[in-house]
Amino acid sequence: MLYAADPAVQMAVAPSASITQRSARSSSPLVVLALLYGLVLLASWSPDTLQLMMPGSLQEGLTGGFNPQFFPTLGSVMALFSRPFTAASFLLHAAAINLIAARSVYLDGLVSRVPTTHSILLSAVVGPLGFLCHQLTKAAYAILASISGKDLRPAAKPVAKKSGQGTIIILPYE
């Protein structure tokens, strides 16, 4: 979890640092999490996993009209998550979702120029709610701008790449 929290803290605390921008635009942290998740998920698989996730039988489900059979029970979910590797795969799954949400908020914040620190930190803990918070923040800025007639967003800071042959301005996107 610390591996996924570090990029989120970087994005929240030092959003304009070059290392933060490089790591947020890179898919490498997500690839590492996906590989770890796949390995742990594979290690957590046992012969009874599928039966615990989808109890019931296809034959019984097809007799007598609508008779769904493949809904997991609370007992089977508890049995699955009592296994260390299954619990670890869930934690890696949640960490990946939270990092994807935080990264999405960060990158959108660069373009939309609304404050993102609160949404990134919330995304690091509960990813989808942090993403929702960011959408609400953008909506609030849009509503306040339409009421006041002023753009209340922080001024855009251009990011420039300089070389011996000239300068290219990358941000803002407007």
Residue, then its C-alpha position, 0 to 999 in steps of 0.5 A: m500500500l505504501y508503494a501506491a501511497d507515495p505517488a499520491v502524496q507526491m501529486a498532492v504535496a508537490p504537484s509542479a515538481s518535475i519528478t511528480q509530473r514524470s511519474a504521474r504521466s508514466s504508467s510504470p507504477l501502475v504496471v508494477l501494481a498490476l504485475l504484483y496483483g496478478l502474481v498474488l492473485l495467481a498464488s491465492w487461487s486454489p481448487d475450491t476458489l471458483q466454487l466459493m465465488m460462484p456456488g450452485s449448479l448450472q443445471e439447477g439454475l436452468t430448471g424452473g424459470f429464473n433460478p439464479q445460482f451463482f451469487p456468492t454467499l457471505g460465508s464463502v466470501m469470508a472463507l475466501f478473504s480469510r486466506p492471506f494471499t486472497a486478502a493481499s490480492f484485495l489490498l493490491h486491487a484497492a491500491a491500484i484503483n486508488l492510484i488510478a483515481a489519484r492519477s486521473v484527478y492529478l492529470d485532470g487538475l493540470v488541465s482544468r486548473v482547479p485545486t486537487t490536493h484534497s481530492i488526490l489525498l481522498s483518492a489515495v484512501v478511497g479512490p472513487l470518492g476522491f474522484l467524485c470530490h474532484q468532479l464536485t470541485k470542478a462543478a463548484y468552480a464552474i458555478l462560482a465562475s458563472i455567478s461572479g463572471k470571473d475565472l476563479r481558478p488559479a492562473a495557469k503556469p506554463v511549463a517550458k522545455k528549453s533547448g539550444q534550438g528554442t523553447i516549447i511551451i507544454l502547458p497550459y493547454e488553452 
